[in-house]
Amino acid sequence: MAKKRSTQSNPIAKKKQTTAWHTLNERIVACRSCPRLNAYTQRVAQEKRRAFLDWDYWGLPVPNFGDPGAALLIVGLAPAAHGANRTGRMFTGDRSGDWLFRALAKVGFANQPQATDIEDGLRLHNCAITAACHCAPPDNKPSREEISACEQFLAETIDLLQPRVFLALGQLGWQATVRHLAASNLLLADSSGKIRRPKFAHAANVKLQGNRYLLGSYHPSQQNTFTGRLTEEMLDGVFLEAQRLLHE
């Protein structure tokens, strides 16, 4: 992985970075590699949920969202059928997003805690969000083949941003991120000299090559937040750690 180039004081480089970001997002939206996911997202968009009958659902692969020059990259699992698959923006329009953006706003990565639709004024600062799978899967369970089909987009997102901190939400987001880190030779050897793939855990903190870090958090899904497995304090703690690492 190449060394990250600063674009903050270089308007030409910043413009190129932003253009590349938008081009990548256009390719993500245009992807039709997974027939099962394509059919499911379109069917959900047609059938809708009763509470959203007046919505024109997005019903397509959901692009990356955030700052094209971000140093923090959040890797989720996949869009929710009636969340991002409806609104067209990562983590927008569902309870998981309510938790995520509230936590981001507390530490300054987001300008507001609310995320309702793509016209709500939400902006991310030094932070971007991607996913292991860009289409909403049935039962929130993409197949291994469907995740593999999206790996090129994750790799391109990482290569474009060159993030200093990765934050994986959930086991599958962690595994997708670690696969890329291993392929890019960014994992460090342990005390025995062997390179082992780190295991997922909430608040996991793994140092990588080049003064980069991988953090882990339970996914802010209702399955975790309703049961108390993930609390606001726990999620806030992970983002405080991400902020601390970026300001080292």
C-alpha positions in Angstrom: 0.0 0.0 0.0 1.4 3.4 -1.0 2.0 6.1 1.5 -0.9 8.5 2.0 -0.6 11.8 0.2 -2.0 14.9 1.9 -4.5 16.7 -0.2 -5.5 19.3 2.5 -3.3 22.1 1.2 -3.2 21.0 -2.5 -6.4 22.0 -4.3 -5.5 20.1 -7.5 -4.8 16.9 -5.6 -8.0 17.3 -3.5 -10.0 17.7 -6.7 -8.5 14.6 -8.2 -9.2 12.7 -5.0 -12.8 13.8 -5.0 -13.3 13.0 -8.7 -11.8 9.5 -8.1 -14.1 9.0 -5.1 -17.2 9.9 -7.2 -16.1 7.7 -10.1 -15.7 4.7 -7.8 -19.1 5.4 -6.3 -20.7 5.5 -9.8 -19.1 2.1 -10.5 -20.5 0.7 -7.3 -24.0 1.8 -8.1 -23.7 0.4 -11.6 -22.6 -3.1 -10.4 -24.9 -6.0 -11.3 -22.5 -8.9 -10.4 -24.9 -10.7 -8.0 -28.2 -11.7 -9.5 -29.8 -12.8 -6.1 -29.0 -9.4 -4.5 -30.1 -7.4 -7.6 -33.4 -9.2 -7.6 -33.9 -8.8 -3.9 -33.1 -5.1 -3.7 -35.5 -4.4 -6.6 -38.3 -6.5 -5.1 -38.0 -4.7 -1.7 -38.0 -1.4 -3.6 -41.3 -2.4 -5.3 -43.1 -4.0 -2.3 -41.8 -1.5 0.3 -42.7 -1.5 4.0 -46.0 0.0 5.0 -44.4 2.8 6.9 -42.5 3.9 3.7 -45.1 3.5 1.0 -44.7 7.1 -0.1 -40.9 6.6 -0.6 -39.2 6.0 -3.9 -36.8 3.3 -2.8 -33.2 3.4 -4.0 -33.2 -0.3 -4.7 -29.6 -0.4 -6.1 -26.1 -1.0 -4.7 -25.4 1.7 -2.1 -22.2 3.8 -2.7 -19.6 4.8 -0.1 -20.4 7.8 2.0 -18.2 10.4 3.6 -15.1 12.5 3.2 -13.0 11.7 0.1 -9.9 12.5 2.1 -10.9 10.6 5.2 -8.3 9.1 7.6 -10.9 7.0 9.4 -12.7 4.3 7.3 -15.6 2.4 8.8 -16.4 -1.0 7.3 -19.9 -2.2 7.8 -21.6 -5.4 6.6 -24.3 -4.4 4.1 -27.2 -2.0 3.6 -30.4 -2.6 5.4 -33.4 -3.5 3.2 -35.5 -0.6 4.4 -32.7 1.6 5.5 -29.9 2.4 3.0 -31.6 0.3 0.3 -34.5 2.8 0.7 -32.5 6.1 1.2 -29.5 5.3 -1.0 -26.9 6.3 1.7 -25.0 4.1 4.1 -26.6 3.6 7.5 -29.3 6.2 6.8 -32.9 5.6 7.7 -32.6 2.8 10.3 -31.8 2.3 14.0 -28.3 1.2 13.3 -27.6 4.5 11.7 -29.2 6.3 14.6 -26.6 4.8 16.9 -23.7 5.2 14.5 -24.2 8.9 13.5 -25.0 9.9 17.1 -21.6 8.4 18.1 -19.8 10.1 15.2 -21.3 13.5 16.0 -20.2 13.3 19.6 -16.6 13.2 18.6 -16.8 15.5 15.6 -16.7 13.0 12.8 -20.2 14.0 11.8 -21.8 17.5 11.8 -25.1 16.2 13.2 -26.5 13.0 14.8 -29.6 12.7 12.5 -29.6 10.7 9.3 -33.0 10.4 7.6 -32.4 10.9 3.9 -29.7 12.1 1.4 -31.0 15.7 1.7 -30.8 16.0 5.5 -27.5 18.0 5.5 -25.4 15.3 7.1 -21.7 15.6 6.4 -18.8 13.5 7.6 -15.4 15.0 8.5 -12.2 13.0 8.1 -14.4 9.8 8.1 -15.9 7.6 5.4 -18.2 4.6 5.5 -18.1 1.6 3.2 -19.3 -2.0 3.5 -18.3 -5.6 2.8 -21.3 -5.9 0.6 -23.0 -2.9 -1.1 -26.4 -4.5 -1.8 -29.0 -5.3 0.8 -29.1 -9.1 1.3 -32.0 -11.3 2.3 -32.0 -11.8 6.1 -28.9 -9.5 6.3 -26.8 -12.5 5.3 -24.8 -12.0 2.1 -23.1 -15.2 0.8 -19.4 -15.7 0.7 -19.5 -15.4 -3.1 -21.4 -12.1 -2.8 -18.9 -10.6 -0.4 -16.1 -11.8 -2.7 -17.8 -9.9 -5.6 -17.6 -6.7 -3.6 -14.0 -7.1 -2.4 -12.7 -5.2 -5.4 -14.7 -2.2 -4.3 -13.4 -2.4 -0.7 -9.8 -2.7 -2.0 -10.2 0.3 -4.3 -11.8 2.3 -1.5 -8.9 1.5 0.8 -6.3 2.2 -1.9 -7.9 5.6 -2.6 -8.3 6.8 0.9 -5.1 5.2 2.5 -6.8 5.4 5.9 -4.8 5.6 9.1 -7.5 3.9 11.1 -9.9 1.1 10.1 -13.0 0.5 12.2 -14.8 -2.8 11.4 -18.4 -3.1 12.6 -19.2 -6.7 13.3 -17.5 -10.0 12.5 -18.1 -10.0 8.8 -16.9 -6.4 8.4 -13.8 -7.4 10.4 -13.1 -10.5 8.3 -13.4 -8.5 5.0 -11.0 -5.9 6.3 -8.5 -8.4 7.6 -8.5 -10.2 4.3 -7.5 -7.0 2.6 -4.9 -6.1 5.2 -3.3 -9.6 4.9 -3.2 -9.4 1.1 -1.7 -5.9 1.3 1.0 -7.1 3.8 -0.2 -4.6 6.4 -0.4 -7.1 9.3 2.5 -7.2 11.8 4.3 -10.3 12.9 3.8 -11.4 16.5 6.5 -12.1 19.0 7.3 -15.5 17.4 7.8 -13.9 14.0 4.5 -15.3 12.6 1.8 -13.2 10.9 -1.5 -14.2 12.3 -4.9 -12.8 11.4 -6.3 -11.0 14.4 -9.6 -12.2 15.9 -12.6 -10.0 16.2 -13.7 -8.5 19.5 -15.4 -5.4 20.6 -12.8 -2.7 21.3 -10.1 -4.8 19.6 -7.1 -2.6 18.7 -4.5 -4.0 16.3 -1.4 -2.0 15.2 -0.6 -2.4 11.6 2.3 -1.5 9.3 3.0 2.1 8.7 1.5 3.4 12.0 -2.0 2.4 11.0 -4.6 0.7 13.2 -7.5 -1.7 13.0 -10.3 -1.2 15.6 -13.3 -3.5 16.1 -16.8 -2.9 17.4 -20.0 -4.8 17.7 -22.3 -3.8 14.9 -24.9 -1.3 16.1 -27.8 -3.5 14.9 -31.0 -3.9 17.0 -29.9 -7.4 17.8 -27.0 -6.0 19.7 -28.4 -2.7 21.0 -31.8 -4.0 22.1 -30.1 -6.8 24.1 -27.5 -4.6 25.7 -24.6 -6.4 24.1 -23.7 -3.0 22.7 -24.3 0.2 24.8 -23.8 3.8 23.8 -20.9 4.0 26.2 -19.2 1.1 24.5 -19.7 2.5 21.0 -18.6 6.0 22.1 -15.4 4.5 23.5 -14.4 3.0 20.2 -14.8 6.3 18.4 -12.9 8.1 21.2 -10.1 5.7 20.6 -10.2 6.3 16.8 -10.0 10.0 17.5 -7.1 9.5 19.8 -5.1 7.4 17.3 -5.7 10.0 14.6 -4.3 12.7 16.8 -1.2 10.9 18.0 
